[in-house]
Amino acid sequence: MNFSIKSRVLDAEGIKRTIQRIAHEIVEKNQGVENLVIIGIKSRGAYLAERIAKNIKEIEGKEVPVGALDITLYRDDLTEISDHPIVHSTEINFDITGKKIILVDDVLFTGRTIRCALDELIDFGRPSSIQLAVLIDRGHRELPIRPDYIGKNIPTARKESVEVRLNETDKLEEVVVMAGNE
């Protein structure tokens, strides 16, 4: 099946504004940044986590620790995606015990990626809370997972896909909905 762009949901400026809003919401909900850490799911969630942390520093004048999580080995479909999956490193260089974690991902779909991330985080320690921030929530949940911070809700058909394209990985900034063509 070939995919083509059905709609462009966010451009570079839209992504920037959305991340700024999420950063403000995080600071407001947590009444500041005390005991706050941000952990992004690789790869695009990690880049978004860095951007959120940068915005929080501009708002609060304080640095928030940022980590990156590779969930490859925690996936429940590991044998289905590849015979030789590529495993990247998880980079959490701080203790998460007792911390308020903001877990960041680019697109929330079925919830399975988030479940894997939660399993891995608990292996690192016992945080006081875990909150979820996503750039895009496209629906179709298969697990009871709900984000605390949503950049944009996009109703999609199951056969469509949502692609977040960032300068760090794609040399382009946009969010598009892709439709399948037979």
N, C-alpha and C positions, 0 to 999 in steps of 0.2 A: 504494500500500500504506500502510495506517495502522499506527502503532506504539503499543504500550501497554507499561507497565512490567511486566516479568516478575518481576524481583526487585530489591530494594534491597540493594546489596552493602556500602556504607559510608555511615555518616551523618557529621555534622560532627565528632563526637568521634573516630570511626574514622579519618577523613582526617587529623586532627591527630596522632593517635598514630602513624599510618603514616609521616607526614613526619618526625616526631621520630626514629623508628627508622632511616629511610633516612639522616638526617643523622648519626646515631651510626655507622652502618655505613661511611659515606664517610670520616669522621674516622679510624676504626679502620683501614680498608684502606689509607689514604694516610698513616698514622702522623702525623696532624696536618693542617695546612692550608697548609704551605709550597708555593708555586708552584701552588696550586689556584685555579681559576676555575670558575664555574658559568654555564652558558648554557642558557636555556630556549627551546624552540620555541614560537613564538607560536601561539595566545594563551595557552591554559591552561598549557602547559609553562613559559612565562615566569613566570606567577604562582606555580607550584609551585617554580620555581628560587628566587624571592625568599623563599619560606617556608623552603626548605631552608637558604639562606644565613643567615636569621635564627636558625634553630635551631643552626646551626654556630657562630654568634657567641655564643650562650648557652652552648654546650658548651666552646668553646675561648677565648672572650674576644677573638677576632680577627675582623675583617671580611674576607670573601672577595668579590672582584669578581664582579659579576653582569651578564650580558648577555642580550639577547633576539635571537632569530634568526627572520627571516621567510623561509620557504623557497619562497614562491609561485613565483618565477621559475625555481627549480630542479626543479620538479615534472615528472615524465615524462608526466603526464596533463593538463597545463595547457590544452590545446585542448579537452579533453573536459569540463572543469569549468565553463568560461565563455568567452564571446567577449571579455569585458572583465573579466579578473580584477582583484580589488582587491589592490594591492601595498602592504604596510605597510613601515615602515623596520626594518632590522636595527640593533640598538643594541649594538655591542661597542666600548666606549670604552677599550680596553686592548689591549696586544699579546698575542697568544696564543702566539707563538713560544716554545717550550721549556716551556710550561705544561702542567699536568695539567688537562684539561677534563672537567668533569662535564656531560654533555649530558642535559637533562631534557625528558621529554614526558609527557603525561597517559596515553595509551593506546598500547600497542604491539600492532599487528595484523599486517599483511603485511611490515613492515620498510621499505617504500618511502619513508615520510616520513623515517625515520632516514637512509637512503641519501642523500636530498636534502640533509639537514642536514650530513652528513659532507662532501659535495661543496662546500657553501658554506663550511664551516669551513676547509677546506684553502685556499680562496681568500684567507682572512684571514692565513694564516701556517702554520707547521709546529709544532704542539704536540708535547710529548714523549709524550703519551698522550691518548686520548679514552675515557672510561668512560660508560656509559649508565645512567641512572636513570629508571624509569617507575613511575607510580602503579599502573597496571593492565597486566598482560600477559594478553592474551586468546587467544594462540596464532594459528594459521593463517598462519605465516610463509611468504613467497614468496621471501625473500632470506636468506642465512646471517647473520642479525643476532641477537645474544643480549644481553639486558641484564645489567649487573653488579649492579644494585640493583633489586629488584622489591618494590613495595608489596604487591600481591596478585595471585596467579594466578587467573584466572577462565576455566574452560572454557566456550566458547560455540559455538553453531552459527554457520556463516558468515552466515546470513540475519539473525541477531540483531545488535544494535549495543550498544555500551557508551557511556554518556554520563557524563562527569565534569562535574558542575555545581559551580561555585565562586562565592562571594559576589561576587568582582570582575566576573564576567561574567553571572551568572545570579541573583544575590541569594538564593542557596540553596547549601547545602553537602551534596552527596551523590554517590554513584556508583550508577547504575542500569543494569540490563540491560534492553534494550527488545526486545520480540518483535513481529514483523510479523503483522498481521491482514489478511486479504484482504477 
